Amino acid sequence: MLRSMTGYGQARIETEECNVIIEIKSVNHKYQKVYLHIPNRFSLLEPKIKQIIEDRVGRGKVDYNLEVENKKEAEVKVSINQTAVKEYITSLKKLKDKFELAGELNINLLTKFDDVLEVEEVEQDVSDIWSEIEEATKEALTDFIEMREKEGSKLFSDLSDRIEKIKDLIEKIEIRIPDMVDKYRSKLKSRLNDLLTDVEVDKERLANEVVIMADKSDVTEELVRLKSHIEQFQETLELDVVEAVGRKLDFIAQEMHREVNTIGSKINDSEISNYVIDLKSEVDKIREQVRNVE
């Protein structure tokens, strides 16, 4: 089962206290890279979130976004800055005595100073909301993987079609090779007759030249290896298990590319050369596509 490395998923869970919104998206990457974008107050949850994603995603650059919308007003905690209060009282008493000022020190006066009372927002305990974040993460991840599998199905169809085209081109090359040798023999004989007018062509020497040419142009081993790579590629495509196969497919495609290049360098026949050009085109498209496979 193929999966694309590009995907998108989202989930939203609502409670009486808050809304949890998760968004997951990914693009191609040679390895597995997970980037978390979450509020600082939930940083303790990073290892748990990352583990959930890494357990289900093989390859790709994955961006995870968490947003928590609180429905209730934040709780606050008010504390007294006792050090500041003592300093204010001491200073005000000195001021009163020194300048013989009237009036008494009272709470109303002290609370006019900004730093006497400190107001802090009470942060929500992350453990209280972890179950909602975990559930939303798994839902978004399921949505995300479904999209990857849908894209992977399209990749599977495209790659399968290209493999069939390659097999058809290989068959055409194998059919053409004997004709190529016969054509070379006739062409060589014709040239020799033109050069050696009224002289009978040495059939043994002609046969030797044809054998040498056929040996230089022999691509039997390359075709056998290419067909073996194609078989491995198809077997990997059709694996009925969920695993990251992109790197294996990429390696096999590289080997296919190498064999096709060797065939092209050995063959000196216009018709087969055209087939080889088509082969290269299909293999290059396969190499480009497998870079999208997880």
Summary of the structure (lengths in Angstrom):
residues: 294
radius of gyration: 38.0
end to end distance: 10.3
largest distance: 143.7
contacts: 838
relative contact order: 0.14
helix: 62%
strand: 16%
